[in-house]
Amino acid sequence: MLKRVEPIEREDPVSVLRSFISDGGYVPGDRLPAERELIVSLDVSRATLRKALDVLERDGTIWRHVGKGTFIASQGGPGGPGSLLELGRHLTPVKMIRARLCIEPAIAREAAINASRESILTINATKERARHASNWADYEAEDDHLHRAIAECTDNPLLIGIFDQLNQVRRAVALGNVVRGSERPPENHSSFTEHERITAAIESRDPSGAEAAMRQHIASVSARLFGED
């Protein structure tokens, strides 16, 4: 039976969740309780909990594996979130894109070879949530989840770990370098079509197509955000 905790600030679910992790003595590698249990223990809605989890995932406190749960990430030290974020602050957007082009197309290729039926359902559902996001923050969170879900399709813990490290650095590089000119992605946002091509190739078990679609997507993001391809 989980112990019910009183929120330290009801309007700040991120702080409530951080307090729960700290007070619970969770250490790197530990799995957090399931969402339905956290909702009861923290006295928050499912939507509020998921937004708080998104924040902690973005700052490297936790990582999530579809079908397995939410885990505490390692902190600090070589390769930990702290050192990765510091690396990101010293990396140019162009070098970040080139690193993504080296890694993510290969991950998409492996995803097309190894994706399970469940993981394909997950990437399709996440793709649709990204398309229907009502603001940029929600879109970026779902975009993160989609790329992470594609990495999980590889069924290869090493590739998933490499993606997680790459993504943490990408976030640090994007911070302060990306300026949005609208409240939400436009209906004709090019990433929507690009996501369709990637997920369709994975679902069709087309490794070359998935690799090419991911390469084109990252090049398109580079051109749109940074004027680089």
C-alpha positions, 0 to 999 in steps of 0.5 A: 500500500502506497503512503499518501503524501500531501502536496507541498504546493498543489499548484506545482505538481512538478515539485510534488513529484520531485518531493515524492521521489526524494522522500521515497528514497528512489535511486538511479535504476529504481522504477516508480509506481504505475501512473494509476498508483501515483495519481492516488498517492499524489492526489493529481489528475492523469493529465497533470501527472503526465505533464509533471513526468514530461518535465522530469523526463526533459531534465533527465531526472527520469526516463520512460520505457513503453510497456516497462515503466518509469525509471529514475535516471543516473545523475551526474558523473561521466555520461550523466544528465549533468555532463550531457547538458553541459556538452549541449551548451558547447555544441553548435546546432549544426554539429548537433544535427550532424550527430542526429544524422549519424545516429537516428536514421540507423535507429529507424532502420533497426526499428523497421526490422525489430518493431513489435506489434505493440510498439508499432501501435505506440508510435502511431498513437504518439504520432497522432497526439503530436499532430493534434497538439494544441501548443508547441510545448505539447507538440515538442513533448509528443515529438520527443515521445515519438522519437523515443518510441521509435528507438524502443522499436529496435528492442535494443537497450544499447541503442535506446540508451544512445538515443536518450543521451543524444536527445538530452544533448539535443534539448540543451542545444535547442534551448535558446536557439529555437524561436516559435512564431506561432502558438501551435504548429500550423496544419501544414507543419512539414514534420506531420508528413515526415512522421507519417513516412517514418512510421509507415516505413517501420510498419511496412518493415521497410528498413531502407525506407525508414532510414531514408525517411528519418534522414529526410526528416532531420534534414528538414528540421535542420533547414526549418530551424537553423537554416542548415541541411 
